[in-house]
Amino acid sequence: MFYGASKNTFEKASLLRSNMTETEKILWEKLGNRTVFKVKFRRHPIGIFIVDFYCHELKLAIEIDGGIGI
């Protein structure tokens, strides 16, 4: 598992991907466009945490504060 994440954490990451907040959806539209940003972003488990967006190539984690999407 990635960075010590459990199967349960991966399942929660999947749930969060399918229930993004409006702010996360807007940012995902921009980050998911690889013609704009030449690197790949994803929702990424790290231990017991799930960062909103992570780029492995840049080792960059982006966390969006705000309301809860679930």
PDB file of N, H, CA, C and O in Angstrom:
ATOM      1  N   MET A   1       0.835  -1.193   0.000  1.00  0.00           N
ATOM      2  CA  MET A   1       0.000   0.000   0.000  1.00  0.00           C
ATOM      3  C   MET A   1       0.877   1.253   0.000  1.00  0.00           C
ATOM      4  O   MET A   1       2.017   1.229   0.465  1.00  0.00           O
ATOM      5  N   PHE A   2       0.338   2.321  -0.517  1.00  0.00           N
ATOM      6  H   PHE A   2      -0.588   2.341  -0.894  1.00  0.00           H
ATOM      7  CA  PHE A   2       1.096   3.550  -0.692  1.00  0.00           C
ATOM      8  C   PHE A   2       1.366   4.250   0.624  1.00  0.00           C
ATOM      9  O   PHE A   2       0.436   4.552   1.372  1.00  0.00           O
ATOM     10  N   TYR A   3       2.628   4.510   0.910  1.00  0.00           N
ATOM     11  H   TYR A   3       3.383   4.265   0.301  1.00  0.00           H
ATOM     12  CA  TYR A   3       3.053   5.270   2.083  1.00  0.00           C
ATOM     13  C   TYR A   3       2.374   4.798   3.360  1.00  0.00           C
ATOM     14  O   TYR A   3       1.976   5.618   4.187  1.00  0.00           O
ATOM     15  N   GLY A   4       2.237   3.475   3.532  1.00  0.00           N
ATOM     16  H   GLY A   4       2.560   2.809   2.861  1.00  0.00           H
ATOM     17  CA  GLY A   4       1.676   2.919   4.755  1.00  0.00           C
ATOM     18  C   GLY A   4       0.167   3.000   4.865  1.00  0.00           C
ATOM     19  O   GLY A   4      -0.370   2.784   5.951  1.00  0.00           O
ATOM     20  N   ALA A   5      -0.536   3.303   3.789  1.00  0.00           N
ATOM     21  H   ALA A   5      -0.099   3.478   2.907  1.00  0.00           H
ATOM     22  CA  ALA A   5      -1.997   3.416   3.829  1.00  0.00           C
ATOM     23  C   ALA A   5      -2.634   2.028   3.852  1.00  0.00           C
ATOM     24  O   ALA A   5      -2.159   1.104   3.192  1.00  0.00           O
ATOM     25  N   SER A   6      -3.701   1.896   4.610  1.00  0.00           N
ATOM     26  H   SER A   6      -4.087   2.647   5.146  1.00  0.00           H
ATOM     27  CA  SER A   6      -4.414   0.625   4.715  1.00  0.00           C
ATOM     28  C   SER A   6      -5.454   0.499   3.604  1.00  0.00           C
ATOM     29  O   SER A   6      -5.742   1.458   2.889  1.00  0.00           O
ATOM     30  N   LYS A   7      -6.008  -0.704   3.476  1.00  0.00           N
ATOM     31  H   LYS A   7      -5.774  -1.484   4.057  1.00  0.00           H
ATOM     32  CA  LYS A   7      -7.074  -0.940   2.501  1.00  0.00           C
ATOM     33  C   LYS A   7      -8.263  -0.024   2.799  1.00  0.00           C
ATOM     34  O   LYS A   7      -8.889   0.496   1.875  1.00  0.00           O
ATOM     35  N   ASN A   8      -8.576   0.175   4.073  1.00  0.00           N
ATOM     36  H   ASN A   8      -8.067  -0.248   4.823  1.00  0.00           H
ATOM     37  CA  ASN A   8      -9.673   1.045   4.482  1.00  0.00           C
ATOM     38  C   ASN A   8      -9.443   2.488   4.011  1.00  0.00           C
ATOM     39  O   ASN A   8     -10.375   3.158   3.568  1.00  0.00           O
ATOM     40  N   THR A   9      -8.209   2.950   4.112  1.00  0.00           N
ATOM     41  H   THR A   9      -7.452   2.406   4.473  1.00  0.00           H
ATOM     42  CA  THR A   9      -7.884   4.319   3.673  1.00  0.00           C
ATOM     43  C   THR A   9      -8.075   4.444   2.168  1.00  0.00           C
ATOM     44  O   THR A   9      -8.579   5.463   1.696  1.00  0.00           O
ATOM     45  N   PHE A  10      -7.679   3.424   1.404  1.00  0.00           N
ATOM     46  H   PHE A  10      -7.269   2.596   1.788  1.00  0.00           H
ATOM     47  CA  PHE A  10      -7.886   3.445  -0.046  1.00  0.00           C
ATOM     48  C   PHE A  10      -9.370   3.458  -0.391  1.00  0.00           C
ATOM     49  O   PHE A  10      -9.784   4.133  -1.334  1.00  0.00           O
ATOM     50  N   GLU A  11     -10.169   2.715   0.366  1.00  0.00           N
ATOM     51  H   GLU A  11      -9.833   2.166   1.131  1.00  0.00           H
ATOM     52  CA  GLU A  11     -11.620   2.712   0.131  1.00  0.00           C
ATOM     53  C   GLU A  11     -12.217   4.088   0.415  1.00  0.00           C
ATOM     54  O   GLU A  11     -13.092   4.553  -0.316  1.00  0.00           O
ATOM     55  N   LYS A  12     -11.745   4.734   1.472  1.00  0.00           N
ATOM     56  H   LYS A  12     -11.035   4.356   2.066  1.00  0.00           H
ATOM     57  CA  LYS A  12     -12.236   6.082   1.797  1.00  0.00           C
ATOM     58  C   LYS A  12     -11.806   7.081   0.720  1.00  0.00           C
ATOM     59  O   LYS A  12     -12.578   7.975   0.373  1.00  0.00           O
ATOM     60  N   ALA A  13     -10.590   6.944   0.188  1.00  0.00           N
ATOM     61  H   ALA A  13      -9.963   6.218   0.470  1.00  0.00           H
ATOM     62  CA  ALA A  13     -10.123   7.820  -0.892  1.00  0.00           C
ATOM     63  C   ALA A  13     -11.041   7.691  -2.105  1.00  0.00           C
ATOM     64  O   ALA A  13     -11.367   8.685  -2.754  1.00  0.00           O
ATOM     65  N   SER A  14     -11.452   6.470  -2.404  1.00  0.00           N
ATOM     66  H   SER A  14     -11.188   5.662  -1.877  1.00  0.00           H
ATOM     67  CA  SER A  14     -12.366   6.243  -3.522  1.00  0.00           C
ATOM     68  C   SER A  14     -13.703   6.935  -3.276  1.00  0.00           C
ATOM     69  O   SER A  14     -14.263   7.547  -4.186  1.00  0.00           O
ATOM     70  N   LEU A  15     -14.212   6.841  -2.057  1.00  0.00           N
ATOM     71  H   LEU A  15     -13.758   6.344  -1.318  1.00  0.00           H
ATOM     72  CA  LEU A  15     -15.463   7.508  -1.692  1.00  0.00           C
ATOM     73  C   LEU A  15     -15.337   9.028  -1.820  1.00  0.00           C
ATOM     74  O   LEU A  15     -16.241   9.689  -2.331  1.00  0.00           O
ATOM     75  N   LEU A  16     -14.223   9.572  -1.359  1.00  0.00           N
ATOM     76  H   LEU A  16     -13.488   9.035  -0.944  1.00  0.00           H
ATOM     77  CA  LEU A  16     -14.003  11.021  -1.453  1.00  0.00           C
ATOM     78  C   LEU A  16     -13.904  11.479  -2.905  1.00  0.00           C
ATOM     79  O   LEU A  16     -14.385  12.562  -3.240  1.00  0.00           O
ATOM     80  N   ARG A  17     -13.292  10.680  -3.765  1.00  0.00           N
ATOM     81  H   ARG A  17     -12.901   9.800  -3.493  1.00  0.00           H
ATOM     82  CA  ARG A  17     -13.196  11.028  -5.195  1.00  0.00           C
ATOM     83  C   ARG A  17     -14.576  11.145  -5.820  1.00  0.00           C
ATOM     84  O   ARG A  17     -14.809  12.006  -6.668  1.00  0.00           O
ATOM     85  N   SER A  18     -15.482  10.285  -5.403  1.00  0.00           N
ATOM     86  H   SER A  18     -15.292   9.585  -4.714  1.00  0.00           H
ATOM     87  CA  SER A  18     -16.818  10.305  -6.002  1.00  0.00           C
ATOM     88  C   SER A  18     -17.741  11.337  -5.354  1.00  0.00           C
ATOM     89  O   SER A  18     -18.863  11.532  -5.822  1.00  0.00           O
ATOM     90  N   ASN A  19     -17.292  12.000  -4.291  1.00  0.00           N
ATOM     91  H   ASN A  19     -16.380  11.842  -3.911  1.00  0.00           H
ATOM     92  CA  ASN A  19     -18.101  12.997  -3.581  1.00  0.00           C
ATOM     93  C   ASN A  19     -17.313  14.277  -3.325  1.00  0.00           C
ATOM     94  O   ASN A  19     -17.264  14.759  -2.194  1.00  0.00           O
ATOM     95  N   MET A  20     -16.698  14.829  -4.367  1.00  0.00           N
ATOM     96  H   MET A  20     -16.738  14.438  -5.286  1.00  0.00           H
ATOM     97  CA  MET A  20     -15.882  16.041  -4.193  1.00  0.00           C
ATOM     98  C   MET A  20     -16.751  17.268  -3.924  1.00  0.00           C
ATOM     99  O   MET A  20     -17.889  17.356  -4.383  1.00  0.00           O
ATOM    100  N   THR A  21     -16.188  18.211  -3.169  1.00  0.00           N
ATOM    101  H   THR A  21     -15.264  18.140  -2.796  1.00  0.00           H
ATOM    102  CA  THR A  21     -16.860  19.497  -2.952  1.00  0.00           C
ATOM    103  C   THR A  21     -16.779  20.311  -4.239  1.00  0.00           C
ATOM    104  O   THR A  21     -16.008  19.984  -5.141  1.00  0.00           O
ATOM    105  N   GLU A  22     -17.574  21.366  -4.318  1.00  0.00           N
ATOM    106  H   GLU A  22     -18.201  21.632  -3.586  1.00  0.00           H
ATOM    107  CA  GLU A  22     -17.551  22.220  -5.523  1.00  0.00           C
ATOM    108  C   GLU A  22     -16.149  22.781  -5.767  1.00  0.00           C
ATOM    109  O   GLU A  22     -15.676  22.811  -6.903  1.00  0.00           O
ATOM    110  N   THR A  23     -15.489  23.223  -4.696  1.00  0.00           N
ATOM    111  H   THR A  23     -15.874  23.199  -3.773  1.00  0.00           H
ATOM    112  CA  THR A  23     -14.144  23.782  -4.827  1.00  0.00           C
ATOM    113  C   THR A  23     -13.177  22.738  -5.362  1.00  0.00           C
ATOM    114  O   THR A  23     -12.358  23.042  -6.229  1.00  0.00           O
ATOM    115  N   GLU A  24     -13.260  21.516  -4.859  1.00  0.00           N
ATOM    116  H   GLU A  24     -13.925  21.269  -4.155  1.00  0.00           H
ATOM    117  CA  GLU A  24     -12.387  20.440  -5.348  1.00  0.00           C
ATOM    118  C   GLU A  24     -12.661  20.134  -6.816  1.00  0.00           C
ATOM    119  O   GLU A  24     -11.731  19.893  -7.585  1.00  0.00           O
ATOM    120  N   LYS A  25     -13.942  20.142  -7.208  1.00  0.00           N
ATOM    121  H   LYS A  25     -14.697  20.337  -6.582  1.00  0.00           H
ATOM    122  CA  LYS A  25     -14.294  19.893  -8.617  1.00  0.00           C
ATOM    123  C   LYS A  25     -13.675  20.944  -9.528  1.00  0.00           C
ATOM    124  O   LYS A  25     -13.145  20.613 -10.589  1.00  0.00           O
ATOM    125  N   ILE A  26     -13.739  22.200  -9.123  1.00  0.00           N
ATOM    126  H   ILE A  26     -14.170  22.469  -8.261  1.00  0.00           H
ATOM    127  CA  ILE A  26     -13.179  23.292  -9.929  1.00  0.00           C
ATOM    128  C   ILE A  26     -11.672  23.119 -10.081  1.00  0.00           C
ATOM    129  O   ILE A  26     -11.135  23.220 -11.185  1.00  0.00           O
ATOM    130  N   LEU A  27     -10.994  22.859  -8.965  1.00  0.00           N
ATOM    131  H   LEU A  27     -11.430  22.777  -8.069  1.00  0.00           H
ATOM    132  CA  LEU A  27      -9.544  22.681  -9.032  1.00  0.00           C
ATOM    133  C   LEU A  27      -9.183  21.427  -9.830  1.00  0.00           C
ATOM    134  O   LEU A  27      -8.213  21.437 -10.587  1.00  0.00           O
ATOM    135  N   TRP A  28      -9.956  20.346  -9.669  1.00  0.00           N
ATOM    136  H   TRP A  28     -10.745  20.338  -9.054  1.00  0.00           H
ATOM    137  CA  TRP A  28      -9.676  19.105 -10.395  1.00  0.00           C
ATOM    138  C   TRP A  28      -9.780  19.323 -11.913  1.00  0.00           C
ATOM    139  O   TRP A  28      -9.008  18.742 -12.676  1.00  0.00           O
ATOM    140  N   GLU A  29     -10.736  20.164 -12.352  1.00  0.00           N
ATOM    141  H   GLU A  29     -11.363  20.636 -11.732  1.00  0.00           H
ATOM    142  CA  GLU A  29     -10.844  20.498 -13.781  1.00  0.00           C
ATOM    143  C   GLU A  29      -9.535  21.083 -14.287  1.00  0.00           C
ATOM    144  O   GLU A  29      -9.089  20.757 -15.387  1.00  0.00           O
ATOM    145  N   LYS A  30      -8.923  21.939 -13.493  1.00  0.00           N
ATOM    146  H   LYS A  30      -9.285  22.204 -12.599  1.00  0.00           H
ATOM    147  CA  LYS A  30      -7.666  22.578 -13.891  1.00  0.00           C
ATOM    148  C   LYS A  30      -6.482  21.625 -13.788  1.00  0.00           C
ATOM    149  O   LYS A  30      -5.675  21.533 -14.712  1.00  0.00           O
ATOM    150  N   LEU A  31      -6.376  20.910 -12.653  1.00  0.00           N
ATOM    151  H   LEU A  31      -7.032  20.985 -11.902  1.00  0.00           H
ATOM    152  CA  LEU A  31      -5.238  20.021 -12.443  1.00  0.00           C
ATOM    153  C   LEU A  31      -5.300  18.786 -13.334  1.00  0.00           C
ATOM    154  O   LEU A  31      -4.262  18.248 -13.720  1.00  0.00           O
ATOM    155  N   GLY A  32      -6.496  18.338 -13.660  1.00  0.00           N
ATOM    156  H   GLY A  32      -7.338  18.776 -13.346  1.00  0.00           H
ATOM    157  CA  GLY A  32      -6.651  17.149 -14.494  1.00  0.00           C
ATOM    158  C   GLY A  32      -6.334  17.378 -15.958  1.00  0.00           C
ATOM    159  O   GLY A  32      -6.196  16.423 -16.723  1.00  0.00           O
ATOM    160  N   ASN A  33      -6.218  18.642 -16.356  1.00  0.00           N
ATOM    161  H   ASN A  33      -6.330  19.418 -15.735  1.00  0.00           H
ATOM    162  CA  ASN A  33      -5.914  18.980 -17.747  1.00  0.00           C
ATOM    163  C   ASN A  33      -4.406  18.934 -17.957  1.00  0.00           C
ATOM    164  O   ASN A  33      -3.711  19.911 -17.679  1.00  0.00           O
ATOM    165  N   ARG A  34      -3.903  17.817 -18.442  1.00  0.00           N
ATOM    166  H   ARG A  34      -4.468  17.024 -18.668  1.00  0.00           H
ATOM    167  CA  ARG A  34      -2.451  17.639 -18.560  1.00  0.00           C
ATOM    168  C   ARG A  34      -1.853  18.467 -19.690  1.00  0.00           C
ATOM    169  O   ARG A  34      -0.632  18.503 -19.841  1.00  0.00           O
ATOM    170  N   THR A  35      -2.696  19.142 -20.496  1.00  0.00           N
ATOM    171  H   THR A  35      -3.688  19.113 -20.373  1.00  0.00           H
ATOM    172  CA  THR A  35      -2.137  20.051 -21.494  1.00  0.00           C
ATOM    173  C   THR A  35      -1.720  21.367 -20.835  1.00  0.00           C
ATOM    174  O   THR A  35      -0.841  22.068 -21.337  1.00  0.00           O
ATOM    175  N   VAL A  36      -2.358  21.699 -19.702  1.00  0.00           N
ATOM    176  H   VAL A  36      -3.072  21.130 -19.294  1.00  0.00           H
ATOM    177  CA  VAL A  36      -2.003  22.911 -18.953  1.00  0.00           C
ATOM    178  C   VAL A  36      -0.857  22.608 -18.002  1.00  0.00           C
ATOM    179  O   VAL A  36       0.184  23.265 -18.032  1.00  0.00           O
ATOM    180  N   PHE A  37      -1.064  21.600 -17.154  1.00  0.00           N
ATOM    181  H   PHE A  37      -1.909  21.066 -17.129  1.00  0.00           H
ATOM    182  CA  PHE A  37      -0.037  21.164 -16.212  1.00  0.00           C
ATOM    183  C   PHE A  37       0.507  19.844 -16.747  1.00  0.00           C
ATOM    184  O   PHE A  37      -0.253  18.889 -16.910  1.00  0.00           O
ATOM    185  N   LYS A  38       1.762  19.775 -17.014  1.00  0.00           N
ATOM    186  H   LYS A  38       2.380  20.550 -16.882  1.00  0.00           H
ATOM    187  CA  LYS A  38       2.362  18.609 -17.666  1.00  0.00           C
ATOM    188  C   LYS A  38       2.607  17.442 -16.711  1.00  0.00           C
ATOM    189  O   LYS A  38       3.313  16.499 -17.069  1.00  0.00           O
ATOM    190  N   VAL A  39       2.050  17.484 -15.525  1.00  0.00           N
ATOM    191  H   VAL A  39       1.477  18.250 -15.234  1.00  0.00           H
ATOM    192  CA  VAL A  39       2.234  16.437 -14.526  1.00  0.00           C
ATOM    193  C   VAL A  39       0.875  15.882 -14.107  1.00  0.00           C
ATOM    194  O   VAL A  39      -0.159  16.509 -14.339  1.00  0.00           O
ATOM    195  N   LYS A  40       0.884  14.700 -13.486  1.00  0.00           N
ATOM    196  H   LYS A  40       1.724  14.190 -13.296  1.00  0.00           H
ATOM    197  CA  LYS A  40      -0.341  14.024 -13.079  1.00  0.00           C
ATOM    198  C   LYS A  40      -0.634  14.279 -11.601  1.00  0.00           C
ATOM    199  O   LYS A  40       0.244  14.143 -10.749  1.00  0.00           O
ATOM    200  N   PHE A  41      -1.882  14.652 -11.312  1.00  0.00           N
ATOM    201  H   PHE A  41      -2.596  14.763 -12.004  1.00  0.00           H
ATOM    202  CA  PHE A  41      -2.354  14.812  -9.936  1.00  0.00           C
ATOM    203  C   PHE A  41      -3.384  13.736  -9.644  1.00  0.00           C
ATOM    204  O   PHE A  41      -4.107  13.295 -10.538  1.00  0.00           O
ATOM    205  N   ARG A  42      -3.447  13.315  -8.382  1.00  0.00           N
ATOM    206  H   ARG A  42      -2.860  13.673  -7.656  1.00  0.00           H
ATOM    207  CA  ARG A  42      -4.459  12.352  -7.953  1.00  0.00           C
ATOM    208  C   ARG A  42      -4.745  12.545  -6.477  1.00  0.00           C
ATOM    209  O   ARG A  42      -3.990  13.208  -5.765  1.00  0.00           O
ATOM    210  N   ARG A  43      -5.854  11.954  -6.021  1.00  0.00           N
ATOM    211  H   ARG A  43      -6.468  11.416  -6.599  1.00  0.00           H
ATOM    212  CA  ARG A  43      -6.179  11.930  -4.588  1.00  0.00           C
ATOM    213  C   ARG A  43      -5.347  10.800  -4.018  1.00  0.00           C
ATOM    214  O   ARG A  43      -5.400   9.681  -4.527  1.00  0.00           O
ATOM    215  N   HIS A  44      -4.587  11.065  -2.983  1.00  0.00           N
ATOM    216  H   HIS A  44      -4.544  11.975  -2.569  1.00  0.00           H
ATOM    217  CA  HIS A  44      -3.521  10.150  -2.607  1.00  0.00           C
ATOM    218  C   HIS A  44      -3.501   9.829  -1.117  1.00  0.00           C
ATOM    219  O   HIS A  44      -3.373  10.739  -0.299  1.00  0.00           O
ATOM    220  N   PRO A  45      -3.628   8.539  -0.741  1.00  0.00           N
ATOM    221  CA  PRO A  45      -3.500   8.158   0.664  1.00  0.00           C
ATOM    222  C   PRO A  45      -2.045   8.220   1.133  1.00  0.00           C
ATOM    223  O   PRO A  45      -1.138   7.764   0.435  1.00  0.00           O
ATOM    224  N   ILE A  46      -1.839   8.778   2.300  1.00  0.00           N
ATOM    225  H   ILE A  46      -2.575   9.148   2.867  1.00  0.00           H
ATOM    226  CA  ILE A  46      -0.518   8.796   2.944  1.00  0.00           C
ATOM    227  C   ILE A  46      -0.759   8.417   4.399  1.00  0.00           C
ATOM    228  O   ILE A  46      -1.242   9.235   5.182  1.00  0.00           O
ATOM    229  N   GLY A  47      -0.427   7.187   4.762  1.00  0.00           N
ATOM    230  H   GLY A  47      -0.035   6.523   4.126  1.00  0.00           H
ATOM    231  CA  GLY A  47      -0.728   6.705   6.110  1.00  0.00           C
ATOM    232  C   GLY A  47      -2.222   6.675   6.323  1.00  0.00           C
ATOM    233  O   GLY A  47      -2.944   6.059   5.540  1.00  0.00           O
ATOM    234  N   ILE A  48      -2.706   7.335   7.378  1.00  0.00           N
ATOM    235  H   ILE A  48      -2.119   7.835   8.014  1.00  0.00           H
ATOM    236  CA  ILE A  48      -4.147   7.386   7.637  1.00  0.00           C
ATOM    237  C   ILE A  48      -4.807   8.598   6.989  1.00  0.00           C
ATOM    238  O   ILE A  48      -6.021   8.768   7.099  1.00  0.00           O
ATOM    239  N   PHE A  49      -4.025   9.446   6.311  1.00  0.00           N
ATOM    240  H   PHE A  49      -3.038   9.308   6.221  1.00  0.00           H
ATOM    241  CA  PHE A  49      -4.539  10.668   5.702  1.00  0.00           C
ATOM    242  C   PHE A  49      -4.733  10.500   4.204  1.00  0.00           C
ATOM    243  O   PHE A  49      -4.104   9.650   3.574  1.00  0.00           O
ATOM    244  N   ILE A  50      -5.621  11.327   3.639  1.00  0.00           N
ATOM    245  H   ILE A  50      -6.132  12.017   4.151  1.00  0.00           H
ATOM    246  CA  ILE A  50      -5.842  11.352   2.194  1.00  0.00           C
ATOM    247  C   ILE A  50      -5.723  12.804   1.759  1.00  0.00           C
ATOM    248  O   ILE A  50      -6.562  13.632   2.111  1.00  0.00           O
ATOM    249  N   VAL A  51      -4.683  13.111   0.997  1.00  0.00           N
ATOM    250  H   VAL A  51      -4.001  12.438   0.712  1.00  0.00           H
ATOM    251  CA  VAL A  51      -4.530  14.492   0.525  1.00  0.00           C
ATOM    252  C   VAL A  51      -5.478  14.712  -0.642  1.00  0.00           C
ATOM    253  O   VAL A  51      -5.751  13.788  -1.408  1.00  0.00           O
ATOM    254  N   ASP A  52      -5.981  15.938  -0.780  1.00  0.00           N
ATOM    255  H   ASP A  52      -5.760  16.688  -0.158  1.00  0.00           H
ATOM    256  CA  ASP A  52      -6.940  16.226  -1.847  1.00  0.00           C
ATOM    257  C   ASP A  52      -6.330  16.012  -3.216  1.00  0.00           C
ATOM    258  O   ASP A  52      -6.942  15.379  -4.077  1.00  0.00           O
ATOM    259  N   PHE A  53      -5.134  16.530  -3.426  1.00  0.00           N
ATOM    260  H   PHE A  53      -4.637  17.044  -2.726  1.00  0.00           H
ATOM    261  CA  PHE A  53      -4.453  16.370  -4.711  1.00  0.00           C
ATOM    262  C   PHE A  53      -2.973  16.148  -4.452  1.00  0.00           C
ATOM    263  O   PHE A  53      -2.378  16.820  -3.609  1.00  0.00           O
ATOM    264  N   TYR A  54      -2.377  15.205  -5.175  1.00  0.00           N
ATOM    265  H   TYR A  54      -2.860  14.660  -5.860  1.00  0.00           H
ATOM    266  CA  TYR A  54      -0.958  14.911  -4.987  1.00  0.00           C
ATOM    267  C   TYR A  54      -0.300  14.675  -6.333  1.00  0.00           C
ATOM    268  O   TYR A  54      -0.837  13.959  -7.178  1.00  0.00           O
ATOM    269  N   CYS A  55       0.866  15.280  -6.530  1.00  0.00           N
ATOM    270  H   CYS A  55       1.302  15.862  -5.844  1.00  0.00           H
ATOM    271  CA  CYS A  55       1.674  15.050  -7.721  1.00  0.00           C
ATOM    272  C   CYS A  55       2.953  14.348  -7.273  1.00  0.00           C
ATOM    273  O   CYS A  55       3.805  14.939  -6.610  1.00  0.00           O
ATOM    274  N   HIS A  56       3.069  13.078  -7.649  1.00  0.00           N
ATOM    275  H   HIS A  56       2.377  12.598  -8.188  1.00  0.00           H
ATOM    276  CA  HIS A  56       4.239  12.293  -7.247  1.00  0.00           C
ATOM    277  C   HIS A  56       5.523  12.875  -7.842  1.00  0.00           C
ATOM    278  O   HIS A  56       6.545  12.964  -7.161  1.00  0.00           O
ATOM    279  N   GLU A  57       5.462  13.269  -9.112  1.00  0.00           N
ATOM    280  H   GLU A  57       4.631  13.197  -9.665  1.00  0.00           H
ATOM    281  CA  GLU A  57       6.648  13.798  -9.799  1.00  0.00           C
ATOM    282  C   GLU A  57       7.232  15.014  -9.087  1.00  0.00           C
ATOM    283  O   GLU A  57       8.451  15.145  -8.974  1.00  0.00           O
ATOM    284  N   LEU A  58       6.367  15.900  -8.611  1.00  0.00           N
ATOM    285  H   LEU A  58       5.377  15.794  -8.703  1.00  0.00           H
ATOM    286  CA  LEU A  58       6.809  17.119  -7.932  1.00  0.00           C
ATOM    287  C   LEU A  58       6.875  16.959  -6.412  1.00  0.00           C
ATOM    288  O   LEU A  58       7.375  17.838  -5.710  1.00  0.00           O
ATOM    289  N   LYS A  59       6.363  15.820  -5.907  1.00  0.00           N
ATOM    290  H   LYS A  59       5.957  15.106  -6.478  1.00  0.00           H
ATOM    291  CA  LYS A  59       6.236  15.602  -4.458  1.00  0.00           C
ATOM    292  C   LYS A  59       5.483  16.774  -3.819  1.00  0.00           C
ATOM    293  O   LYS A  59       5.893  17.332  -2.802  1.00  0.00           O
ATOM    294  N   LEU A  60       4.352  17.122  -4.469  1.00  0.00           N
ATOM    295  H   LEU A  60       4.018  16.669  -5.295  1.00  0.00           H
ATOM    296  CA  LEU A  60       3.537  18.264  -4.077  1.00  0.00           C
ATOM    297  C   LEU A  60       2.152  17.797  -3.657  1.00  0.00           C
ATOM    298  O   LEU A  60       1.446  17.152  -4.432  1.00  0.00           O
ATOM    299  N   ALA A  61       1.765  18.121  -2.435  1.00  0.00           N
ATOM    300  H   ALA A  61       2.338  18.645  -1.805  1.00  0.00           H
ATOM    301  CA  ALA A  61       0.429  17.825  -1.934  1.00  0.00           C
ATOM    302  C   ALA A  61      -0.354  19.129  -1.831  1.00  0.00           C
ATOM    303  O   ALA A  61       0.172  20.143  -1.374  1.00  0.00           O
ATOM    304  N   ILE A  62      -1.624  19.094  -2.263  1.00  0.00           N
ATOM    305  H   ILE A  62      -2.051  18.270  -2.635  1.00  0.00           H
ATOM    306  CA  ILE A  62      -2.498  20.257  -2.176  1.00  0.00           C
ATOM    307  C   ILE A  62      -3.721  19.850  -1.354  1.00  0.00           C
ATOM    308  O   ILE A  62      -4.385  18.858  -1.657  1.00  0.00           O
ATOM    309  N   GLU A  63      -4.002  20.614  -0.331  1.00  0.00           N
ATOM    310  H   GLU A  63      -3.463  21.419  -0.084  1.00  0.00           H
ATOM    311  CA  GLU A  63      -5.138  20.332   0.548  1.00  0.00           C
ATOM    312  C   GLU A  63      -6.087  21.527   0.482  1.00  0.00           C
ATOM    313  O   GLU A  63      -5.663  22.669   0.661  1.00  0.00           O
ATOM    314  N   ILE A  64      -7.368  21.266   0.227  1.00  0.00           N
ATOM    315  H   ILE A  64      -7.712  20.339   0.082  1.00  0.00           H
ATOM    316  CA  ILE A  64      -8.374  22.318   0.114  1.00  0.00           C
ATOM    317  C   ILE A  64      -9.167  22.365   1.425  1.00  0.00           C
ATOM    318  O   ILE A  64      -9.746  21.358   1.833  1.00  0.00           O
ATOM    319  N   ASP A  65      -9.195  23.520   2.081  1.00  0.00           N
ATOM    320  H   ASP A  65      -8.725  24.338   1.750  1.00  0.00           H
ATOM    321  CA  ASP A  65      -9.997  23.693   3.292  1.00  0.00           C
ATOM    322  C   ASP A  65     -11.392  24.168   2.901  1.00  0.00           C
ATOM    323  O   ASP A  65     -11.565  24.872   1.907  1.00  0.00           O
ATOM    324  N   GLY A  66     -12.357  23.782   3.678  1.00  0.00           N
ATOM    325  H   GLY A  66     -12.215  23.210   4.486  1.00  0.00           H
ATOM    326  CA  GLY A  66     -13.725  24.210   3.384  1.00  0.00           C
ATOM    327  C   GLY A  66     -14.725  23.196   3.873  1.00  0.00           C
ATOM    328  O   GLY A  66     -14.444  22.400   4.769  1.00  0.00           O
ATOM    329  N   GLY A  67     -15.908  23.234   3.269  1.00  0.00           N
ATOM    330  H   GLY A  67     -16.137  23.880   2.541  1.00  0.00           H
ATOM    331  CA  GLY A  67     -16.992  22.343   3.666  1.00  0.00           C
ATOM    332  C   GLY A  67     -16.685  20.886   3.354  1.00  0.00           C
ATOM    333  O   GLY A  67     -15.727  20.571   2.647  1.00  0.00           O
ATOM    334  N   ILE A  68     -17.502  20.022   3.887  1.00  0.00           N
ATOM    335  H   ILE A  68     -18.280  20.277   4.462  1.00  0.00           H
ATOM    336  CA  ILE A  68     -17.354  18.587   3.711  1.00  0.00           C
ATOM    337  C   ILE A  68     -18.262  18.143   2.574  1.00  0.00           C
ATOM    338  O   ILE A  68     -19.431  18.525   2.527  1.00  0.00           O
ATOM    339  N   GLY A  69     -17.733  17.342   1.660  1.00  0.00           N
ATOM    340  H   GLY A  69     -16.783  17.031   1.698  1.00  0.00           H
ATOM    341  CA  GLY A  69     -18.485  16.927   0.485  1.00  0.00           C
ATOM    342  C   GLY A  69     -19.343  15.695   0.682  1.00  0.00           C
ATOM    343  O   GLY A  69     -20.123  15.351  -0.206  1.00  0.00           O
ATOM    344  N   ILE A  70     -19.227  15.019   1.812  1.00  0.00           N
ATOM    345  H   ILE A  70     -18.594  15.298   2.533  1.00  0.00           H
ATOM    346  CA  ILE A  70     -19.991  13.780   2.009  1.00  0.00           C
ATOM    347  C   ILE A  70     -21.119  14.034   2.970  1.00  0.00           C
ATOM    348  O   ILE A  70     -21.887  13.122   3.276  1.00  0.00           O
TER     349      ILE A  70
END
